[in-house]
């Protein structure tokens, strides 16, 4: 772990040498070393998780994490605003599939399994707000790994309503211009 690179390998150096110049028992030292290392890693995870979540809360896109059952375990402030859920509702457990249009859920379930197998990818979906309104979105996801084990899925959702609207206007303008192009041909 990057934050642990300057962490002493010898747990005795954390607490100072044993009194009277005695050597600690090898088993005790090993257990102490493991315990201190585990505590340090836990502290580092909390620091990274806290700073990562603080960063996520500054983003204008939806950032989320779910467990391996598809239950949301974290969403940023933008997600709460975009989808209309409260923090209390999310703490009770919201299935991520309920935030997608019903016709998208089967494909999304397959994509969640892909991410749980370690894949990182993006796909377009029709997202569903709590009030029933939908919007086009682009979702990028990847696995949440801790200690080499995949525990869930982490992702970002971008509302692409403006892009889709621009594409539709451009397509309409091209369709409207087509008759003019035909008239101008010799």
DRENPA-991508 format. One record per atom (N, C-alpha, C, O): z, y, x. Coordinates in pm, whole numbers, plus 50000, padded with zeros to 5 digits. Example, Ala and Ser with C-alpha at 12.3 -4.5 7.8 and 13.67 -1.06 7.14 Angstrom:
// DRENPA-991508
507804943151319/507804955051230/507804967051320/508464966851424/507084977551285/507144989451367/507875000351290/508045011451341/
//
This chain:
// DRENPA-991508
500004988350084/500005000050000/500005012450089/500785013250184/499155021850060/498985033550145/500285041150167/500565045650278/501075042650062/502315050250076/503355043050162/504315049150208/503155030050182/504135022350258/503795021350406/504535015150481/502675027450451/502265025450589/503285030950689/503375025750800/504055041050653/505075046350741/506465041050708/507455045550765/506545031550617/507805025650575/508235015650682/507425007350722/509475016150729/509895006950835/509784992450791/510124989050678/509304983850882/509224969650853/510604963150855/510844953150787/511484968950932/512824963250950/513794969850853/514104981650869/514284962450752/515174968550655/516484973350716/517124982250661/516884967650829/518114971950893/517994986350938/518984993750938/516784990550977/516615004351022/516825014250908/517075026050931/516735009350785/516985018250672/518465021350657/518835032550622/519285011550684/520715013250663/521475014950794/522695016750793/520785014250906/521445015051036/521775001051086/521694991351010/522125000051211/522424987051271/523724981551214/524584989151169/523854968351214/525094962351166/526264966751254/526084969451372/527474967451197/528624972051274/528934962651390/528734950551380/529424968251500/529864960451614/528744953451688/529014944251765/527494957551667/526374951651737/526084937451694/525364930251764/526634933151580/526404919451532/524964918251481/524404927851428/524404906851496/523074904151442/523234899051299/524124890851274/522404903451207/522504898351070/521994883951064/521234879551151/522424876750963/521954863050945/520474863550910/520064872150833/519664854450965/518224854750938/517904854250790/517044861850744/518534845650714/518254844750571/518614857350497/517884861550407/519714863550534/520154876050471/519154887050504/518774894850417/518724887550629/517774897750671/516464896250595/515894906050547/515984883750584/514734881350512/514864885450366/513974891950311/515984881650302/516194885250162/516294900350147/515734906150054/517024906650239/517174921250233/515834927950253/515494937450183/515064923050348/513754928750375/512854927650252/512184937250214/512854915850189/512044913950068/512504923249957/511684929449889/513834924149937/514374932549831/514034947249854/513624954149761/514204951949978/513884965850010/512394968349993/512004978749939/511574959050039/510124960650025/509724961249878/508904969549839/510314952449795/510014952449652/510464965549587/509754971049503/511634970549626/512104983149571/511204994649613/510885003349531/510774994649738/509885005149787/508555004749713/508025015149675/508024992749694/506754991549622/506904996149478/506005002549424/508024993049415/508264997549277/508335012749271/507775018849180/509025018849365/509105033549369/507715039449388/507355049149322/506935033749478/505575038649502/504705037249378/503925046249346/504845025849307/504075024049184/504435034749082/503565040249015/505725037649069/506165047948974/505585061549013/505105068948928/505635064649141/505095077549188/503605078249160/503125088149106/502865067749196/501435067749173/501105068149025/500205075448982/501835060348947/501595059948803/501885073548741/501105078348658/502985079648780/503355092748726/502325103148763/501875110748677/501935103748890/500965113848931/499605111048869/498895120348833/499245098148855/497985094648791/497965098648644/496945103548594/499065096748578/499135100548436/499155115748418/498585121048324/499825122448510/499805137148506/498385142248524/497965151348453/497655136448618/496265140148640/495445137048515/494645145348471/495625125248458/494875121348338/495105131248224/494185134048147/496305136448214/496605145848106/495955159548126/495955167748033/495395162148244/494695174848266/493205173748236/492505183848232/492705161648216/491275159548198/490825162348055/491575159847960/489595167448039/489065170047905/488455157647839/487965158447726/488475146147907/487985133747850/489165124647815/490275126447865/488885114947729/489905105247692/490085095147806/489115089147852/491315093347850/491665083347950/492625073647883/493545077847812/492415060647905/493245050747836/493485038547923/492745035848019/494525031247888/494815018147944/495235009147829/495855013547733/494854996447841/495264986647740/495724974047812/495354971547926/496534966147744/496964953447801/495874943047777/494824946247721/496114930847817/495084920447805/494834916247660/493874909147632/495694920647567/495494917847425/494744929147354/494494928347234/494374939747429/493644950847370/494524961247304/494034969847231/495834960647328/496764970547272/496904981847371/497174979647489/496714994047323/496795005747411/498205007047468/499195006247396/498275009247599/499555011147666/499675025347720/500785029747753/498565032547730/498575046547772/497315053247722/496225047547728/497465065447673/496335074447648/496785088347691/497965091747685/495825096447734/496165110047773/496195119247650/495895114947539/496555131747674/496655141547564/495335143347490/495305144847368/494235143247566/492925144947504/492665133847402/492105136447296/493065121647433/492885110547340/493655113047210/493125110747101/494885117747223/495675120547103/494985131047017/494905129546895/494485141547081/493805152347008/492485147546949/492175150646834/491715140047025/490385135546981/490465125646866/489705126646770/491385116146876/491435105446777/492435107946665/492365101146562/493355117346681/494275120846574/495495111846560/496145111946456/495805104146663/497005095846659/498175103346721/497985112346803/499385099546681/500575105446741/501075096246852/500705084446858/501915101546937/502535093547042/503355082346981/503355071047031/504065085246871/504875075046803/504015063346755/504405051746769/502845066446698/501955055846650/501495046946766/501425034746753/501175053346877/500715045646992/501825037047050/501565025947097/503045042147049/504175034347100/504425021947015/504945011947065/504065022446888/504225010846800/503125000546825/503244988946785/502045004946892/500954995746927/499714998146843/499714995746722/498665002846908/497385004946841/496354996346914/496204997147036/495654988146839/494574979946894/493394989046925/492954996646839/492904988347046/491814997047089/490574995447001/489815004946983/490374983646945/489194981346861/489234989746733/488194992346673/490424993846690/490535002146570/490015016346597/489865024246504/489755019546721/489245032746757/487725032646775/487135042146827/487115021646732/485665020346736/485165016846597/485865010646517/483925020946568/483325017846438/483295002646419/483074995346515/483514997846297/483584983446272/482384975646326/482544964546377/481194981346316/480004974246364/479944973046516/479114965646569/480814980146586/480854979946733/481914970346788/481904967446908/482794965646705/483984958446753/483684945046819/484324941646918/482744937646768/482414924646827/481884926446969/482304919347061/480974935846987/480424938647121/481524943847212/481594940147329/482384952447159/483474958047240/484444946947284/484924947047397/484724937647196/485614926447230/485034918547349/485764914947441/483734916047345/483064909047455/483174917247584/483394911747692/483004930447573/483074939047690/484494939647748/484664940547869/485504938947662/486884938647711/487094925947793/487714926347899/486574914647744/486684902147820/485974903247954/486444897848054/484834910247957/484124912248085/485014919948182/485124916248299/485654930548134/486534938548220/487744930248265/488204931648378/488244921848177/489384913348213/488994902548315/489854896548380/487694900148329/487204891048434/486904898648563/486474892748661/487134911948563/486974919648685/485774928848691/485594935748791/484934929048588/483754937448591/484104952148565/485064955248494/483304960948625/483404975448603/482054979648547/481024976948608/482044986348433/480764990048372/480965001048269/482085005048239/479865005848214/479875015948109/478945011947996/477985004648017/479245016747876/478425013847758/478645024747654/479685031247650/477635026547569/477755036047458/478325029047336/477975017647305/479215036147266/479835031147145/479955042547045/479915054247081/480095038746918/480435048446815/481955047846800/482505037846754/482615058746839/484075059446831/484485063446690/483725069846618/485705059646652/486215061946517/487555069146525/488525063946581/487595081146466/488855088546460/489755082546351/489275075446262/491005085546358/491975080546259/491575084946117/491805077546022/490995096746104/490615101845971/489285096145921/488825099845813/488655087045998/487435080545954/486145086546007/485085080445994/486215098446066/485005104546123/484625097146251/485485092346325/483315096246275/482815089446394/482125099346488/481745110346448/481965095046612/481215102946710/480695093746819/481315083546850/479535097146877/478995088846985/479805090847113/480245101947144/479985080047187/480765080947310/480175071947417/479455062347389/480495075347540/480165067147655/481495063047715/482325071547749/481695050047729/482975044847778/482725037347909/481865028547916/483485040948011/483455033948140/484795026848156/485845033048139/484765013948188/486005006248200/486004997548325/484964994648385/487204993448362/487414984148472/488774977848457/489584982248375/489034967448535/490304960348523/491474968148582/491304975748677/492664966048526/493914970848585/494464959148664/494804948748608/494544960948796/495044950248883/496344954448946/496484965548996/497304945348944/498564947349016/498844934449090/498914923649031/498994935749220/499234924049302/498104914049296/498334901949306/496864918849278/495714910049272/495494903449138/494494896449119/496414905649043/496304899548910/495814909948810/496324921148807/494844906348728/494324915348626/495254915048505/495464904548444/495814926648472/496794927548363/496264934648239/496874934048133/495124941548252/494604949048140/493324956148179/492644952348275/493004966448102/491764974048122/492094988848122/492924993548043/491444996148210/491605010748220/490225016848202/489225011348247/490185028448136/488875034448117/488925049148082/489985055248067/487725054448070/487535068348031/486455068647925/485455061647934/486675076847823/485735078347713/485255092747712/486045102147714/483935094347709/483345107747705/482645109447571/481805101247533/482985119947500/482325123447375/480945128747410/480825139047476/479885121747366/478525125947399/477805131647277/476575130847267/478565137247184/477975143147063/476975154047097/475875154147041/477315163047187/476405173947223/475135168547288/474045173347257/475275158847376/474095152947441/473175146547339/471965148547342/473765138847247/472965132247143/472265142547054/471105140747017/472975153147021/472385163746940/471215170247013/470175172946953/471385172847142/470295178847222/469105169447228/467955173847218/469355156547245/468265146747250/467495146547118/466265145847117/468235147247006/467585147346875/466745159946856/465625159146805/467265171446897/466495184046886/465245183546973/464185188146931/465355178047092/464205176847181/463165167447122/461965170247127/463615156247067/462685146747006/461965153246888/460765151546871/462715160646805/462105167546690/461095177846737/460005178846680/461435185546841/460515195546895/459245188846947/458155194146927/459385177447012/458205170147061/457355165146946/456125165646952/458005160146839/457275155446722/456555167046654/455415165546610/457225178746644/456615190446583/455445195546666/454475200846611/455505194046797/454445198946886/453265189346892/452175193546931/453445176846856/452375166846866/451105170946789/450015169846845/451215175546663/449985179646593/449275191146666/448045191646667/450025200046724/449415211146797/448665206146920/447595211246954/449215196246985/448545190447103/447245183947063/446255184947136/447205177046948/445995170446900/444945180846866/443775179046900/445335191746800/444385202346762/443775208946884/442625213346879/444505209746993/444015216847112/443095208047198/442435213147288/443045195147170/442165186447249/440705188747209/440405190347091/439775188747310/438355191247280/437725179947204/436535180547171/
//
